[in-house]
Amino acid sequence: MRRFILKTVVFLVTLEATGWFLLAQQHYWYEDAADRVAVAPARFIFIGSSRVAQAVVGEALSSELRLASSMVLNLGRGYSTLAEHYFGLRHLAAVSPSGLRGGVVFLEAPEGIPDLSTWDDPWFISADPGLLSMTMRPSDLPAFWLRSAGSLEEKASLTAAEVSSLAGLRGSWSYYARAGWHSLTGRRADDGAEEIELAAAGGVRTSRAMFVAARKLAEEMSMRALRDQRVLTSQDIEASILLSLSSFLKKEGADVVIFTIPMSSVQQRTSATEAGRRNRDLVAVALKRAGMELLRVEFPTTDDDFPDLWHLRHVRAREFSRALARAYLADRH
């Protein structure tokens, strides 16, 4: 019996050691960015949703700014939260020889309103909870359990991913399968359908089937947002993760720029209401009071520029990136 227990323990330890080795080989999202900034600091870092991943083309933006493309990092990601970006930026500050000093972090603000989630909201999105385990530290677990909203099952699963490599690898198998399919066939493992004019960045699926589903979801979420819309208060902003992020970046010697990003008319519906107008005015005043800049980028679009009603068409994204760079330079003079 003792020998059986010993063999079992050795087997489990070997599995865990193998798991930690595999996890150490993963260079994805913020880990990939950490490898880059450990060698050379990034000057401009973009965070936010998959809209940012699609709309900001580092090559076009850096060319307009006359900087090396390596100085621009686009960390926009579908199903990501501001809490995850906070933890990710904290990691970059720790691994870069100069931290984030002298850098500029850009955060999207659809229709002038950035993400105002708080530490009492979910730190993760259920569609991709693994993004949190990629950025959170074990020392964050007590606050995670006390503050973050979420089911007991979800919290237990994410906690296991922090302390066990096997649990941490659970969400990686689909990633490896998709990567393997792409390397073998040269095609994305969506459904083999015709691809549309979106870049496969930030977790965006570019198949025709996903395009149709995304348009339907955009309509549904727009109507839900209109139904649930309310007027914001100063307390909403004071409790936001955004203010925590701004405070952290200032201590690191980095600037924060909140920039407007193109949206389809479907996703602009809430901004046309009286509550939407009041919220924009309130947020603009609050951002200025907190020492954050709202950079308004003039960039006319039509719904034809948003094939899935969420993301800017790739050819127009290059134009927007150049317009963003020009707006930033003009604001600095």
Rosetta blueprint (number, residue, H / E / L):
1 M L
2 R H
3 R H
4 F H
5 I H
6 L H
7 K H
8 T H
9 V H
10 V H
11 F H
12 L H
13 V H
14 T H
15 L H
16 E H
17 A H
18 T H
19 G H
20 W H
21 F H
22 L H
23 L H
24 A H
25 Q H
26 Q L
27 H L
28 Y L
29 W L
30 Y H
31 E H
32 D H
33 A H
34 A H
35 D H
36 R H
37 V H
38 A L
39 V L
40 A L
41 P L
42 A L
43 R L
44 F E
45 I E
46 F E
47 I E
48 G L
49 S L
50 S H
51 R H
52 V H
53 A H
54 Q H
55 A H
56 V L
57 V L
58 G H
59 E H
60 A H
61 L H
62 S H
63 S H
64 E H
65 L H
66 R L
67 L L
68 A L
69 S H
70 S H
71 M H
72 V E
73 L E
74 N E
75 L L
76 G L
77 R L
78 G L
79 Y L
80 S L
81 T L
82 L H
83 A H
84 E H
85 H H
86 Y H
87 F H
88 G H
89 L H
90 R H
91 H H
92 L H
93 A H
94 A H
95 V H
96 S L
97 P L
98 S L
99 G L
100 L L
101 R L
102 G L
103 G L
104 V E
105 V E
106 F E
107 L E
108 E E
109 A L
110 P H
111 E H
112 G H
113 I L
114 P L
115 D L
116 L L
117 S L
118 T E
119 W L
120 D L
121 D L
122 P L
123 W L
124 F L
125 I L
126 S L
127 A L
128 D L
129 P L
130 G H
131 L H
132 L H
133 S H
134 M H
135 T H
136 M L
137 R L
138 P H
139 S H
140 D H
141 L H
142 P H
143 A H
144 F H
145 W H
146 L H
147 R H
148 S L
149 A L
150 G L
151 S L
152 L H
153 E H
154 E H
155 K H
156 A H
157 S H
158 L H
159 T H
160 A H
161 A H
162 E H
163 V H
164 S L
165 S H
166 L H
167 A H
168 G H
169 L L
170 R H
171 G H
172 S H
173 W H
174 S H
175 Y H
176 Y H
177 A H
178 R H
179 A H
180 G H
181 W H
182 H H
183 S H
184 L H
185 T H
186 G L
187 R L
188 R L
189 A L
190 D L
191 D L
192 G L
193 A L
194 E L
195 E E
196 I L
197 E L
198 L L
199 A L
200 A L
201 A L
202 G L
203 G L
204 V L
205 R L
206 T L
207 S E
208 R H
209 A H
210 M H
211 F H
212 V H
213 A H
214 A H
215 R H
216 K H
217 L H
218 A H
219 E H
220 E H
221 M H
222 S H
223 M H
224 R H
225 A H
226 L H
227 R H
228 D H
229 Q L
230 R L
231 V L
232 L L
233 T L
234 S H
235 Q H
236 D H
237 I H
238 E H
239 A L
240 S E
241 I H
242 L H
243 L H
244 S H
245 L H
246 S H
247 S H
248 F H
249 L H
250 K H
251 K H
252 E L
253 G L
254 A L
255 D E
256 V E
257 V E
258 I E
259 F E
260 T L
261 I L
262 P L
263 M L
264 S L
265 S L
266 V H
267 Q H
268 Q H
269 R H
270 T H
271 S H
272 A H
273 T L
274 E H
275 A H
276 G H
277 R H
278 R H
279 N H
280 R H
281 D H
282 L H
283 V H
284 A H
285 V H
286 A H
287 L H
288 K H
289 R H
290 A L
291 G L
292 M L
293 E E
294 L E
295 L E
296 R L
297 V L
298 E L
299 F L
300 P L
301 T L
302 T L
303 D H
304 D H
305 D H
306 F L
307 P L
308 D L
309 L L
310 W L
311 H L
312 L L
313 R L
314 H H
315 V H
316 R H
317 A H
318 R H
319 E H
320 F H
321 S H
322 R H
323 A H
324 L H
325 A H
326 R H
327 A H
328 Y H
329 L H
330 A H
331 D H
332 R L
333 H L
